[in-house]
Amino acid sequence: MKRFTAWRRRPWAGYAVVLAALAAIGVIYAGFSPQTDRAEAEGTAQAAQDLANGKQLFNKNCASCHGLNAEGTKDAKGKPIAPSLIGVGAASVDFQVGTGRMPAMNPGAQMPRKEPIPPFNTEIKTDYEEKEKREAAEKQKAQAEKNLEDLSAYIASLGGGPEIPPASATDPSKGNVALGGKLFRTNCAQCHNFTGQGGALTGGKYAPPLSHSDVTPTQIYEAMLTGPQAMPVFNDTTLTPQDKQAIIAYLVQTREEPNPGGNGLGRIGPVSEGLAGWLIGLGLLVLAAMWITAKKPKKLKKS
């Protein structure tokens, strides 16, 4: 005890205690920090790898029209061939590529919806009975989802833009159907019909139907957010996220409603129903009249 007391009274004892405390703090910090730093480093490396994959996919499938730097291209007369993708955002890429509109096969007034190309086809069949086919299809679908996510992230890295909405924002069960119907009839029915059946526009363009089950809530939200083709942009100041969710809820409920007559006839109201009733009813009356007059009365025999 006396030896320890004597050692403590030495001039350098205080410095030794401080150094020991710093060493202990360093050991404790080193025990906790490497996992966090390693996770951050791995996350950064993975993000860089995903962007590299997105850039490779862009160069292979998109750069021939949109340019190597996504700046857009023009023909010899200065007429735009493909627009710039800088600032369009991940939501626009996810919508255009996920619905098969891009890459475009043939330029036209409007790009139709079609089956996405294999690297981005997330709608492939996976419910095979054979285990090998099912696993191969699930693997291909997972890779297509990752490719679409990487391509969207790469385009977003060039200039920002609208992001892909989260699942909570597109859940139709959380939307106000009554409000959605009112908003849809006010802002969308002029082109898409008041039940989302679609319709023709000018210049060879058209409003696509929204009543098909392959039109997902996420795609409807992205279309409102980015304004593809001839559609205007409904940003969050025009239609709030709650308004968009309400419209999605209305469309989903409308497409699930049964047709009491057996055939919806485009669901455009009494015009189509009256026309069908008139043509079919009048046609039956004409056929009945022809059938009656075709039977000639027998001549009366003389008595």
Backbone bond lengths (Angstrom), bond angles and torsions (degrees), N, CA, C in turn:
res aa  C-N    CA-C-N  psi(-1)  N-CA   C-N-CA  omega(-1)  CA-C   N-CA-C  phi
1 M - - - 1.463 - - 1.510 111.31 -
2 K 1.348 115.46 -40.06 1.464 119.19 178.29 1.527 110.60 -65.91
3 R 1.344 115.06 -37.36 1.478 118.19 179.48 1.516 110.38 -63.79
4 F 1.341 118.32 -41.37 1.478 121.59 179.55 1.519 110.77 -65.28
5 T 1.357 115.69 -39.27 1.458 119.41 179.20 1.520 111.05 -65.83
6 A 1.323 115.37 -39.60 1.461 118.97 178.04 1.519 111.44 -65.99
7 W 1.327 116.35 -39.12 1.492 119.81 179.42 1.522 110.57 -65.98
8 R 1.333 116.44 -35.57 1.457 120.03 -177.97 1.512 111.70 -69.94
9 R 1.325 117.16 -25.94 1.461 120.32 -178.63 1.529 112.71 -83.50
10 R 1.296 117.39 -3.68 1.468 119.17 179.55 1.534 110.22 -71.35
11 P 1.348 118.19 152.99 1.485 121.15 -175.22 1.518 113.93 -62.42
12 W 1.324 116.85 -34.17 1.473 118.59 -175.80 1.518 113.59 -89.19
13 A 1.342 117.85 2.46 1.468 120.35 -177.04 1.536 111.70 -64.23
14 G 1.335 116.89 -40.38 1.467 120.01 179.53 1.518 112.58 -61.68
15 Y 1.347 115.22 -41.06 1.474 118.62 178.50 1.524 111.03 -64.16
16 A 1.327 115.31 -38.38 1.465 118.90 179.88 1.518 111.40 -63.95
17 V 1.337 117.11 -40.01 1.463 120.65 178.46 1.523 111.18 -64.30
18 V 1.341 116.46 -42.27 1.464 120.23 178.66 1.520 111.29 -62.71
19 L 1.345 116.06 -43.59 1.477 119.52 179.32 1.519 111.25 -64.27
20 A 1.335 116.63 -39.49 1.459 119.56 178.91 1.525 110.75 -64.81
21 A 1.335 116.74 -40.73 1.466 119.94 178.68 1.520 111.46 -64.37
22 L 1.339 116.90 -42.18 1.464 120.37 178.09 1.517 111.35 -63.51
23 A 1.344 115.52 -39.71 1.463 119.03 178.59 1.520 110.96 -63.98
24 A 1.344 116.01 -40.94 1.465 119.39 178.91 1.535 111.52 -64.12
25 I 1.335 115.53 -42.68 1.474 119.42 177.94 1.515 110.70 -62.33
26 G 1.337 116.21 -39.73 1.463 119.80 179.39 1.510 112.06 -64.23
27 V 1.344 115.99 -40.66 1.463 119.36 179.16 1.528 111.03 -65.25
28 I 1.334 116.17 -43.17 1.473 119.95 179.03 1.522 110.94 -63.59
29 Y 1.329 117.51 -43.27 1.468 121.36 -179.94 1.525 110.62 -64.22
30 A 1.350 115.23 -40.80 1.463 118.92 -179.38 1.518 111.18 -65.74
31 G 1.332 116.28 -26.47 1.456 118.62 179.74 1.519 113.52 -72.81
32 F 1.327 117.15 -23.46 1.464 120.52 -177.26 1.537 113.37 -106.73
33 S 1.303 117.30 -36.01 1.468 120.26 -172.54 1.520 115.51 -72.17
34 P 1.328 121.69 -32.67 1.472 118.92 -175.60 1.525 113.32 -58.00
35 Q 1.337 118.38 -36.36 1.453 119.60 -179.38 1.523 111.13 -65.03
36 T 1.334 116.75 -42.39 1.464 119.88 179.13 1.516 111.07 -65.95
37 D 1.344 115.69 -46.74 1.466 118.90 -179.96 1.521 110.99 -63.46
38 R 1.327 116.12 -39.44 1.454 119.27 -179.77 1.524 110.32 -66.13
39 A 1.331 117.02 -40.21 1.462 120.05 178.64 1.525 111.13 -64.32
40 E 1.338 116.91 -42.29 1.460 119.88 178.10 1.522 111.19 -63.88
41 A 1.336 115.63 -40.92 1.464 119.12 179.21 1.519 110.90 -64.86
42 E 1.338 116.61 -41.76 1.455 119.78 178.62 1.525 111.09 -65.72
43 G 1.357 117.18 -39.60 1.457 120.30 177.81 1.516 112.16 -63.46
44 T 1.340 116.42 -41.24 1.460 120.26 177.96 1.515 111.47 -65.21
45 A 1.336 116.30 -41.90 1.460 120.13 179.38 1.529 110.90 -65.44
46 Q 1.341 117.14 -39.59 1.460 120.94 179.13 1.520 111.24 -66.57
47 A 1.344 116.64 -40.86 1.465 120.02 177.96 1.522 111.10 -63.02
48 A 1.326 116.73 -40.83 1.463 120.12 178.17 1.524 110.69 -65.15
49 Q 1.326 116.45 -38.37 1.463 120.53 178.11 1.527 111.06 -66.39
50 D 1.342 116.72 -39.95 1.463 120.24 178.14 1.528 111.13 -65.03
51 L 1.324 117.49 -41.41 1.466 120.53 177.82 1.517 111.02 -64.55
52 A 1.325 116.21 -37.94 1.473 119.78 178.07 1.526 110.34 -64.22
53 N 1.332 116.70 -40.05 1.458 120.33 176.76 1.526 110.65 -65.93
54 G 1.333 116.93 -40.39 1.459 120.13 177.47 1.524 112.43 -63.11
55 K 1.323 116.28 -40.29 1.467 119.77 178.22 1.523 111.24 -65.89
56 Q 1.332 116.19 -39.35 1.461 119.49 178.28 1.528 110.93 -64.17
57 L 1.323 116.93 -41.92 1.463 120.69 177.46 1.523 111.08 -64.38
58 F 1.330 116.43 -38.56 1.466 120.23 178.66 1.527 110.30 -64.58
59 N 1.316 117.51 -46.51 1.467 120.80 -179.30 1.526 111.40 -61.81
60 K 1.306 116.76 -32.33 1.463 120.87 -176.31 1.519 112.14 -81.80
61 N 1.331 118.04 -36.23 1.460 120.68 -169.98 1.526 115.12 -114.49
62 C 1.333 117.85 -16.79 1.467 119.82 -170.75 1.527 114.29 -126.28
63 A 1.342 117.02 -28.41 1.461 120.07 -170.45 1.514 113.44 -65.96
64 S 1.331 118.24 -25.15 1.462 120.09 -178.22 1.526 111.79 -62.76
65 C 1.336 117.38 -27.17 1.465 120.97 178.72 1.531 112.06 -105.77
66 H 1.323 116.80 -42.27 1.462 120.54 -173.72 1.526 113.48 -91.30
67 G 1.332 118.10 -2.18 1.453 120.56 179.23 1.517 112.14 90.53
68 L 1.331 115.81 153.99 1.462 120.48 -177.24 1.513 112.62 -64.67
69 N 1.319 117.20 -26.57 1.463 121.46 178.54 1.521 112.48 -107.95
70 A 1.346 116.59 16.87 1.463 122.79 179.88 1.521 112.31 60.45
71 E 1.343 116.14 27.66 1.461 120.28 -178.11 1.518 112.83 -87.17
72 G 1.352 117.76 -3.83 1.455 121.04 -177.66 1.521 111.34 88.33
73 T 1.314 116.32 162.91 1.462 121.06 -179.01 1.525 110.47 -135.20
74 K 1.340 115.08 157.92 1.455 122.53 177.96 1.516 109.16 -134.21
75 D 1.335 115.70 157.99 1.454 119.26 177.48 1.524 110.08 -85.24
76 A 1.332 116.39 -173.24 1.458 121.13 -176.15 1.525 112.45 -63.92
77 K 1.326 117.32 -25.34 1.459 121.07 -179.49 1.537 112.33 -91.63
78 G 1.312 116.04 3.42 1.454 119.68 179.79 1.515 114.36 84.88
79 K 1.324 116.83 8.41 1.456 120.62 178.71 1.525 109.63 -81.25
80 P 1.309 118.30 131.35 1.473 119.55 -177.61 1.524 112.03 -62.74
81 I 1.325 114.92 134.11 1.460 121.37 174.25 1.525 110.23 -94.97
82 A 1.319 115.04 -48.36 1.469 121.16 178.04 1.520 107.97 -141.69
83 P 1.314 118.29 140.01 1.470 120.74 -176.53 1.522 112.38 -75.05
84 S 1.307 115.13 165.19 1.465 121.18 173.74 1.531 109.15 -71.13
85 L 1.317 114.77 144.23 1.467 120.83 178.85 1.520 112.03 -103.65
86 I 1.305 116.68 4.25 1.467 120.21 -179.82 1.526 108.59 -74.37
87 G 1.321 116.50 117.38 1.446 122.39 179.24 1.515 115.21 93.09
88 V 1.353 118.50 -1.11 1.466 119.10 -179.54 1.524 111.23 -74.51
89 G 1.321 117.37 -26.02 1.457 120.68 175.52 1.509 114.29 89.07
90 A 1.331 114.46 166.64 1.466 121.21 -178.74 1.521 111.81 -68.96
91 A 1.335 117.73 -32.39 1.464 120.76 -177.81 1.524 111.37 -63.81
92 S 1.323 117.32 -39.22 1.459 120.54 179.63 1.521 111.02 -65.85
93 V 1.327 116.98 -42.46 1.463 120.74 179.41 1.524 110.67 -65.12
94 D 1.324 116.36 -43.96 1.451 120.39 -179.54 1.526 110.76 -61.78
95 F 1.329 117.45 -38.07 1.463 120.70 179.07 1.522 111.55 -70.94
96 Q 1.330 117.25 -52.26 1.459 120.91 -173.62 1.525 111.96 -65.67
97 V 1.330 116.70 -44.58 1.466 120.45 -177.28 1.525 110.57 -79.89
98 G 1.335 117.13 -37.96 1.456 119.92 -178.65 1.513 113.73 -67.54
99 T 1.336 117.98 -25.33 1.468 121.43 177.74 1.527 112.31 -96.01
100 G 1.322 117.75 3.15 1.452 121.07 177.27 1.513 114.91 80.18
101 R 1.338 117.90 2.53 1.465 119.71 178.51 1.526 110.80 -68.36
102 M 1.291 115.60 -30.12 1.456 122.17 175.50 1.527 108.77 -126.71
103 P 1.338 117.20 144.41 1.459 128.57 -4.35 1.538 111.67 -64.46
104 A 1.333 114.81 140.75 1.459 121.06 -178.20 1.518 110.39 -78.17
105 M 1.321 115.89 137.25 1.465 119.92 178.32 1.522 111.18 -81.66
106 N 1.334 116.04 -47.83 1.463 121.28 -179.28 1.520 108.93 -134.44
107 P 1.324 117.95 127.68 1.468 119.78 177.67 1.530 110.47 -62.85
108 G 1.308 115.89 142.97 1.453 120.27 -179.95 1.508 110.68 -161.90
109 A 1.320 115.72 -173.80 1.463 120.08 179.80 1.516 110.96 -62.77
110 Q 1.326 115.93 -31.94 1.455 119.99 -179.41 1.519 109.13 -155.30
111 M 1.313 116.14 140.51 1.453 120.83 -179.53 1.527 109.19 -84.73
112 P 1.327 118.65 121.03 1.467 120.21 -178.89 1.525 111.42 -78.55
113 R 1.310 115.05 158.82 1.456 120.70 173.71 1.523 108.81 -73.57
114 K 1.316 116.22 136.58 1.461 121.28 178.35 1.520 108.67 -150.49
115 E 1.305 116.02 176.78 1.461 120.07 179.46 1.527 109.39 -67.20
116 P 1.324 118.25 129.54 1.472 119.72 179.75 1.518 111.51 -61.55
117 I 1.331 116.05 154.69 1.455 119.91 177.63 1.532 108.81 -66.77
118 P 1.337 118.14 155.59 1.475 121.62 -172.70 1.527 115.98 -49.87
119 P 1.345 120.94 -41.61 1.471 117.99 -178.75 1.519 114.18 -64.08
120 F 1.340 117.98 -18.66 1.467 121.42 -177.39 1.536 112.77 -123.13
121 N 1.311 117.15 12.34 1.468 120.32 -176.23 1.527 110.08 -82.87
122 T 1.328 115.66 98.99 1.460 121.14 179.35 1.518 111.92 -93.20
123 E 1.343 117.31 5.94 1.464 121.03 -176.96 1.524 112.33 -108.17
124 I 1.327 117.01 17.97 1.457 119.66 -177.48 1.527 110.29 -70.50
125 K 1.313 115.40 156.25 1.452 121.92 -179.44 1.524 110.04 -73.44
126 T 1.319 116.03 133.32 1.471 120.60 -179.87 1.527 112.86 -126.15
127 D 1.322 118.55 -4.56 1.465 120.62 -175.92 1.530 112.10 -90.54
128 Y 1.325 116.19 53.73 1.455 120.83 176.51 1.525 109.90 -80.38
129 E 1.310 115.86 148.38 1.466 119.71 176.66 1.520 111.19 -75.53
130 E 1.339 116.63 -36.52 1.460 119.49 178.20 1.520 110.47 -71.17
131 K 1.304 116.63 132.09 1.456 121.81 -175.50 1.521 111.55 -63.29
132 E 1.328 116.83 -41.02 1.473 119.92 -177.49 1.517 111.01 -65.31
133 K 1.341 117.32 -44.38 1.469 120.29 178.82 1.520 111.07 -64.71
134 R 1.336 115.54 -41.32 1.460 118.84 -179.21 1.522 111.89 -64.04
135 E 1.327 116.85 -44.57 1.466 120.37 179.43 1.520 111.25 -65.41
136 A 1.341 116.67 -39.47 1.469 119.82 178.91 1.533 110.61 -65.45
137 A 1.341 117.16 -40.81 1.460 120.53 179.36 1.524 111.14 -67.44
138 E 1.328 116.95 -40.67 1.470 120.32 178.39 1.516 111.00 -64.81
139 K 1.316 117.04 -37.96 1.468 120.83 177.50 1.522 110.94 -66.13
140 Q 1.333 115.98 -41.71 1.467 119.78 178.73 1.522 111.21 -65.41
141 K 1.332 117.13 -40.12 1.466 120.94 178.56 1.523 110.90 -65.03
142 A 1.331 117.19 -42.83 1.463 120.38 179.16 1.528 110.99 -62.84
143 Q 1.330 116.83 -39.22 1.462 119.83 178.15 1.522 111.17 -68.12
144 A 1.336 117.05 -37.05 1.466 119.98 177.48 1.525 110.77 -65.11
145 E 1.332 117.39 -40.67 1.466 120.61 177.43 1.525 110.81 -62.84
146 K 1.326 116.73 -40.38 1.465 119.79 178.92 1.523 110.84 -68.19
147 N 1.341 117.34 -40.19 1.462 120.06 178.60 1.522 110.99 -61.66
148 L 1.333 116.69 -43.01 1.460 120.06 179.63 1.528 110.72 -65.59
149 E 1.319 116.67 -39.15 1.458 120.47 178.06 1.531 111.12 -66.24
150 D 1.338 117.19 -41.65 1.467 120.60 -179.66 1.527 111.24 -67.33
151 L 1.335 117.08 -41.19 1.466 120.04 178.71 1.524 110.40 -64.33
152 S 1.328 117.18 -42.19 1.466 120.77 178.53 1.522 110.91 -62.80
153 A 1.334 116.25 -41.81 1.460 120.09 179.63 1.523 111.43 -65.91
154 Y 1.329 116.97 -36.93 1.471 119.74 179.46 1.523 111.34 -65.45
155 I 1.332 117.25 -45.24 1.464 120.24 178.97 1.525 110.24 -64.43
156 A 1.329 116.95 -38.83 1.463 120.15 178.41 1.524 111.12 -64.73
157 S 1.336 117.71 -30.89 1.461 120.72 -179.48 1.521 112.40 -71.08
158 L 1.327 117.52 -16.49 1.461 120.71 -178.31 1.526 112.86 -80.69
159 G 1.340 116.74 -24.43 1.460 117.58 -177.48 1.504 114.49 -172.30
160 G 1.330 117.61 19.10 1.459 119.73 178.70 1.512 112.29 71.20
161 G 1.323 116.42 -152.82 1.453 122.06 -179.11 1.514 111.42 118.18
162 P 1.334 117.10 179.06 1.471 120.91 -178.16 1.525 111.63 -59.24
163 E 1.321 116.15 137.20 1.456 121.83 178.96 1.523 110.99 -91.33
164 I 1.325 115.98 161.95 1.465 121.20 176.27 1.524 108.40 -67.40
165 P 1.325 117.96 128.52 1.473 119.47 -176.84 1.522 111.37 -67.84
166 P 1.321 117.45 146.41 1.473 120.00 176.53 1.520 110.89 -71.78
167 A 1.319 115.69 163.48 1.466 120.59 -178.31 1.519 111.69 -62.69
168 S 1.319 117.39 -31.86 1.461 120.18 -179.58 1.524 112.40 -65.74
169 A 1.336 117.33 -28.26 1.464 120.94 -179.18 1.517 112.83 -81.16
170 T 1.339 117.86 -16.89 1.461 121.32 -177.50 1.524 112.71 -111.52
171 D 1.310 117.63 7.38 1.463 121.48 -179.95 1.535 109.24 -71.26
172 P 1.340 118.45 112.65 1.476 119.15 -176.80 1.517 113.38 -67.02
173 S 1.328 117.83 -23.06 1.467 119.41 -178.29 1.519 112.20 -69.58
174 K 1.330 117.71 -15.34 1.459 121.60 -178.94 1.530 112.18 -99.64
175 G 1.331 117.28 2.68 1.461 120.50 -177.89 1.514 112.90 -95.48
176 N 1.324 115.50 156.96 1.465 123.03 177.76 1.531 108.11 -89.17
177 V 1.333 116.10 106.74 1.461 120.78 -174.27 1.528 111.43 -64.56
178 A 1.327 117.13 -42.73 1.467 120.48 -179.04 1.525 111.07 -62.02
179 L 1.330 116.39 -45.56 1.461 120.10 177.42 1.517 110.57 -64.77
180 G 1.345 117.00 -39.54 1.459 120.15 179.34 1.512 112.87 -62.09
181 G 1.344 116.90 -39.71 1.455 119.75 177.46 1.518 112.10 -63.64
182 K 1.316 116.58 -41.03 1.460 120.82 178.68 1.519 111.23 -64.56
183 L 1.332 116.46 -44.99 1.466 120.43 -179.71 1.528 111.13 -67.12
184 F 1.332 116.90 -38.34 1.462 119.82 -179.63 1.519 111.11 -66.21
185 R 1.320 117.08 -43.62 1.472 119.74 179.34 1.523 111.51 -66.34
186 T 1.329 116.96 -28.54 1.467 120.27 -179.46 1.520 111.78 -79.87
187 N 1.331 118.22 -39.76 1.463 121.36 -170.41 1.531 115.01 -109.47
188 C 1.332 118.36 -19.32 1.463 119.95 -169.10 1.522 114.66 -125.09
189 A 1.342 117.55 -26.83 1.457 120.49 -171.30 1.515 113.08 -65.11
190 Q 1.341 118.35 -24.00 1.463 120.05 -179.50 1.524 111.91 -60.01
191 C 1.324 117.09 -28.79 1.466 120.97 -179.07 1.526 112.10 -109.23
192 H 1.337 116.26 -43.26 1.465 120.48 -172.53 1.522 113.40 -91.54
193 N 1.331 119.39 1.06 1.458 122.61 -173.58 1.522 108.57 73.51
194 F 1.333 117.12 151.29 1.461 119.19 -172.04 1.525 113.46 -71.89
195 T 1.355 117.41 -6.36 1.462 119.86 173.06 1.520 112.04 -116.67
196 G 1.347 116.30 12.23 1.456 119.76 175.80 1.509 115.11 78.04
197 Q 1.338 117.77 27.23 1.464 120.70 -179.13 1.525 113.06 -83.10
198 G 1.333 117.41 -9.48 1.458 120.26 -178.81 1.517 111.75 87.16
199 G 1.334 115.77 175.01 1.456 119.78 -179.95 1.518 111.42 -177.02
200 A 1.328 115.90 167.00 1.453 122.20 -177.71 1.520 110.90 -82.59
201 L 1.348 115.84 146.53 1.447 122.78 175.57 1.528 108.56 -121.93
202 T 1.306 117.12 -173.94 1.461 121.13 -179.03 1.523 110.57 -84.18
203 G 1.324 115.55 161.31 1.466 121.14 174.69 1.503 114.54 67.05
204 G 1.310 118.75 27.94 1.454 121.44 179.82 1.512 114.33 78.54
205 K 1.304 117.70 5.80 1.459 120.79 179.08 1.522 110.37 -92.66
206 Y 1.306 116.07 167.22 1.457 120.66 -179.16 1.526 109.33 -156.67
207 A 1.316 114.85 156.56 1.463 121.42 174.47 1.514 107.50 -93.22
208 P 1.319 119.33 118.32 1.468 121.02 -175.65 1.519 111.56 -69.20
209 P 1.322 116.96 154.07 1.470 119.93 178.22 1.528 110.99 -68.98
210 L 1.311 115.93 145.07 1.454 122.31 178.01 1.518 111.58 -111.10
211 S 1.322 116.48 5.97 1.461 121.27 -174.82 1.517 113.22 -89.81
212 H 1.326 117.93 -6.15 1.463 120.89 -179.21 1.525 110.41 -82.06
213 S 1.301 115.63 147.44 1.462 120.19 -176.64 1.525 112.70 -70.13
214 D 1.337 118.00 -20.10 1.465 119.14 179.94 1.532 112.30 -76.86
215 V 1.332 117.57 -9.69 1.462 121.13 174.29 1.531 107.27 -84.94
216 T 1.321 116.69 103.01 1.456 121.05 -172.80 1.527 111.26 -81.52
217 P 1.332 117.79 158.48 1.469 120.35 175.96 1.528 112.78 -56.99
218 T 1.326 117.11 -36.70 1.469 119.64 178.45 1.518 111.09 -63.52
219 Q 1.321 117.53 -41.17 1.460 120.85 179.55 1.528 111.06 -66.79
220 I 1.319 117.88 -37.46 1.470 120.33 177.09 1.523 110.19 -63.47
221 Y 1.316 116.64 -44.04 1.473 120.98 178.79 1.530 110.12 -62.80
222 E 1.337 117.35 -45.04 1.465 120.84 -179.28 1.520 111.36 -64.06
223 A 1.333 117.11 -36.00 1.468 119.96 178.63 1.524 110.58 -65.10
224 M 1.331 117.24 -43.10 1.462 119.74 177.26 1.519 111.20 -64.81
225 L 1.321 116.73 -34.00 1.462 121.26 -175.33 1.521 112.65 -77.29
226 T 1.343 117.61 -31.42 1.467 120.63 -172.88 1.524 113.93 -111.75
227 G 1.345 118.80 -20.50 1.453 120.78 178.68 1.516 114.18 65.19
228 P 1.333 118.62 63.99 1.472 119.81 -179.39 1.520 112.25 -73.40
229 Q 1.330 115.14 155.43 1.463 122.72 176.23 1.528 110.69 54.96
230 A 1.337 117.64 -125.15 1.462 121.22 -178.09 1.522 112.68 -89.97
231 M 1.309 117.66 4.03 1.463 121.09 -175.94 1.526 110.59 -80.42
232 P 1.325 117.91 137.20 1.472 119.37 176.11 1.525 111.40 -72.96
233 V 1.330 115.51 162.36 1.462 121.53 178.16 1.522 109.39 -87.33
234 F 1.326 115.29 127.70 1.460 121.46 174.65 1.523 108.14 -110.42
235 N 1.337 115.76 84.08 1.455 118.82 -178.91 1.525 110.56 -73.65
236 D 1.318 115.63 -178.51 1.463 119.81 -174.18 1.519 113.21 -70.76
237 T 1.322 118.12 -13.83 1.465 119.74 174.70 1.525 111.61 -84.89
238 T 1.334 116.72 -25.06 1.469 121.06 176.95 1.521 110.97 -85.25
239 L 1.317 115.60 -51.88 1.460 122.28 174.29 1.518 107.42 -126.54
240 T 1.293 117.20 116.42 1.462 120.93 -179.28 1.522 109.84 -66.86
241 P 1.338 117.60 163.74 1.473 119.35 175.65 1.517 112.98 -54.99
242 Q 1.312 117.98 -35.53 1.463 120.33 177.40 1.526 111.08 -67.62
243 D 1.340 117.03 -36.40 1.463 120.51 176.79 1.528 110.77 -65.17
244 K 1.316 116.58 -43.31 1.471 120.32 178.54 1.524 110.57 -62.02
245 Q 1.313 116.63 -42.43 1.461 120.07 179.17 1.524 111.20 -64.92
246 A 1.319 116.75 -35.37 1.460 120.64 177.17 1.533 110.90 -65.71
247 I 1.319 117.96 -41.26 1.464 121.43 177.91 1.527 110.36 -63.63
248 I 1.319 116.63 -41.40 1.463 120.47 177.65 1.524 110.44 -61.54
249 A 1.330 116.85 -43.04 1.461 120.62 179.04 1.525 111.13 -61.49
250 Y 1.338 117.31 -39.78 1.465 121.09 178.96 1.523 111.08 -64.75
251 L 1.326 117.39 -45.26 1.462 120.88 -178.15 1.520 111.61 -65.64
252 V 1.325 116.78 -41.62 1.460 120.01 179.94 1.523 110.87 -65.19
253 Q 1.322 116.66 -41.54 1.468 118.92 178.67 1.525 111.29 -67.86
254 T 1.336 117.30 -37.58 1.464 120.73 -179.27 1.522 111.59 -64.33
255 R 1.334 116.22 -41.70 1.464 118.66 -178.59 1.531 111.97 -70.13
256 E 1.316 117.50 -20.64 1.466 121.11 -179.54 1.518 112.49 -90.57
257 E 1.328 118.12 -7.95 1.459 120.64 179.90 1.528 110.51 -72.63
258 P 1.333 117.87 136.67 1.476 119.96 179.74 1.519 111.53 -75.14
259 N 1.336 115.79 161.93 1.458 122.61 175.23 1.526 108.39 -102.30
260 P 1.329 118.38 107.00 1.473 120.07 -175.74 1.520 112.96 -58.29
261 G 1.331 117.79 -32.63 1.455 119.89 -178.80 1.509 114.46 -81.75
262 G 1.319 116.83 -5.31 1.456 120.34 179.98 1.513 113.06 98.45
263 N 1.326 117.82 -29.35 1.460 122.30 179.43 1.522 108.24 -137.77
264 G 1.327 115.99 128.23 1.459 119.74 -177.41 1.508 114.83 -71.91
265 L 1.355 118.03 -19.94 1.467 122.50 -178.88 1.531 111.24 52.91
266 G 1.316 115.74 40.16 1.456 120.13 179.34 1.505 114.55 79.54
267 R 1.325 117.44 -5.02 1.462 122.58 179.84 1.534 112.51 51.99
268 I 1.323 115.57 41.73 1.462 118.52 179.72 1.523 111.44 -104.22
269 G 1.327 116.20 14.57 1.448 119.12 171.24 1.514 115.09 96.48
270 P 1.335 116.96 -158.32 1.471 121.56 -172.87 1.523 114.13 -70.14
271 V 1.329 117.95 -14.66 1.464 118.77 -179.28 1.520 110.48 -65.22
272 S 1.318 116.72 -53.63 1.461 119.75 179.99 1.522 111.40 -66.84
273 E 1.326 116.80 -37.83 1.462 119.84 179.50 1.525 110.86 -66.15
274 G 1.354 116.45 -42.79 1.456 119.34 177.94 1.512 112.32 -65.88
275 L 1.332 117.23 -39.35 1.465 120.69 178.85 1.525 110.59 -64.14
276 A 1.353 115.58 -44.73 1.460 118.21 179.08 1.523 110.73 -63.36
277 G 1.340 117.22 -42.80 1.458 119.94 178.68 1.526 112.59 -63.37
278 W 1.335 115.25 -38.96 1.474 119.58 -179.48 1.523 111.08 -67.38
279 L 1.335 116.31 -49.42 1.462 119.52 -176.87 1.526 111.33 -66.62
280 I 1.335 116.61 -46.62 1.460 119.21 -178.11 1.522 110.88 -68.42
281 G 1.351 115.39 -46.32 1.462 118.31 179.95 1.514 112.84 -63.21
282 L 1.350 116.26 -46.05 1.464 119.38 179.45 1.521 110.54 -65.02
283 G 1.334 116.45 -38.40 1.463 119.20 178.73 1.509 112.08 -62.74
284 L 1.323 117.40 -40.25 1.462 120.26 177.65 1.517 111.71 -65.70
285 L 1.330 116.35 -38.52 1.466 119.81 177.75 1.532 111.38 -64.29
286 V 1.333 116.48 -40.85 1.471 119.92 178.57 1.516 110.45 -64.10
287 L 1.343 116.11 -44.15 1.464 119.23 179.17 1.527 110.98 -63.14
288 A 1.344 115.75 -40.59 1.462 118.57 178.70 1.525 111.11 -63.38
289 A 1.346 117.22 -40.83 1.466 120.72 178.98 1.520 111.21 -64.88
290 M 1.343 116.54 -40.37 1.465 119.77 178.51 1.522 110.94 -65.72
291 W 1.320 116.32 -37.71 1.471 119.53 -179.24 1.533 110.47 -67.91
292 I 1.341 116.56 -38.53 1.459 119.92 -179.66 1.517 111.28 -68.28
293 T 1.326 116.20 -44.28 1.480 119.40 -177.29 1.517 112.22 -75.36
294 A 1.328 117.05 -16.56 1.468 118.41 -179.66 1.523 111.05 -71.40
295 K 1.307 118.10 -24.46 1.457 121.51 178.61 1.537 109.68 -84.95
296 K 1.326 116.17 106.92 1.447 120.91 -179.90 1.518 110.05 -77.49
297 P 1.306 116.96 139.44 1.495 118.94 178.26 1.532 110.84 -70.64
298 K 1.319 115.86 142.41 1.445 120.51 179.90 1.533 110.34 -72.95
299 K 1.356 115.13 143.42 1.462 119.41 179.66 1.522 110.64 -70.71
300 L 1.307 114.35 139.19 1.450 119.61 179.67 1.535 110.25 -72.45
301 K 1.286 115.79 134.42 1.465 119.34 178.61 1.529 110.17 -77.21
302 K 1.358 112.99 143.67 1.459 117.86 177.84 1.528 109.72 -75.04
303 S 1.266 115.83 138.75 1.460 120.53 -179.75 1.540 110.59 -81.54
